[in-house]
């Protein structure tokens, strides 16, 4: 796809300010509470925005008048059915920023707590349960590179019913940030060389210290790797999905699992539900076992180190539990720590998969 125009960032700001002034976009200010976590003292963000508790869910009742006649009362509206509305088809013209290739458009998030939060949406309906395509990857990658006036930007995709997705129409999201995201800082810290640990390099697959299954891969520089951006993104995505499926199968082999947990593993393998994160430096995937914990729904931003709370009870719950511990409980947590032998077997299997994947890509 053609790269976005150099003025995209300026256009994004202009449309955002216009939509905000007209009332088509609703920005909700939030209190940001910090939670210092992990051995690296990463500061996770707990956003408190009680006004969002009243956010519409995109479901409208279909109202028809009751035609029953009566001399002592007028006709009464009754709800006959419930219909879902698709905010992307058609989208609000006031929220439209630009196209991102032939298959995607960029529109602003109508209800945002981060300024200039935007969505990369398929122009035609595609389900939010589908895998990311090469066009999806390139569309969202082009927007990341086009966001200029921010210190960081995080793209994400909530795939499947347990991922925290709020709309069934396929869309990726991007939030420009004024400071590095917690997950970006965590990946950088984990990747550093330390006594007894080698430095993670581009193309390496590893995990960050959430308690649940997660996989991260550093993205190589196209100039240094002799690969184009599309091949890099496709290869990284396939590697992550393969690693995720392998980890879920390994999780399913645990003797301690209940029948319900084994059934959930089968569902997870046959029906994707995961969170996916992309920055200019890395790509990450986290399979999901459940959508939330108690009243708190978790999406990809939870694994970026950012959780949204809408009541004081939710805020206190996250502060008490910790962001990373809380979001980990919505993923697949091994009942016992894996042994070094199991880790070695996992690495060997992953190397085989990567070799097979490389052969498949070379034949395309």
PyMOL commands that set and color helices and strands:
alter all, ss='L'
color gray80, all
select helices_A, chain A and resi 8-22+50-54+93-95+134-146+182-191+222-225+229-252+259-270+300-303+312-321+323-328+340-362
alter helices_A, ss='H'
color red, helices_A
select strands_A, chain A and resi 26-27+31-37+42-48+59-65+77-84+96-99+104-108+111-112+118-122+152-159+171-177+205-206+215-218+274-278+282-287+292-293+296-297+306-309
alter strands_A, ss='S'
color yellow, strands_A
deselect
rebuild
show_as cartoon
